[in-house]
Amino acid sequence: MNDNRGDRAELRRCSTLTEVAFNPAYHKLRLSLAKFGQVNADGLALVAGLAARVKSNVLGNTFAEQMATGKADGSARVSGLRFRRLLKLKDREELFTAMGRVVALLGGSVNLHSFANSLYYWNDRTRKQWAFDYYTKSPSEQ
């Protein structure tokens, strides 16, 4: 998708998962991945819509660790309160909106692999791993 800036721009302008699902760029991606096996259409829509907002891929820390670090004063870029609210989200539409804000807070620089994997498989196991990663890097964020 990085090769086609127009597709990324279309997906970046989507404000809901429904808009992502109506977008031809999403279906182009979905069909290209379907040849490798079953595709979680809802998970892929979440990833496609949010990955289009990512400006740079930052390796090293997981996405949850990135949320816990980074400010000049050593505090978390995503507050403990906002992080706990993220962990409670189960509805993908709400998650789409909230994660769009988090990507903006991180300046569009995220560990894309960790980010995409977490969103695609958003479940209790993912949320638990995020809690371990976040609080290991920023134990004072309560």
Secondary structure, DSSP 8 states (H G I E B T S, - for coil): -TT-HHHHHHHHT--SHHHHHT-HHHHHHHHHHHTTS---HHHHHHHHHHHTT--EE--SS-HHHHHHSB-TTS-BSS-HHHHHHHHH---HHHHHHHHHHHHHHTTTEE-HHHHHHHHHT-SHHHHHHHHHHHHHH-TT--
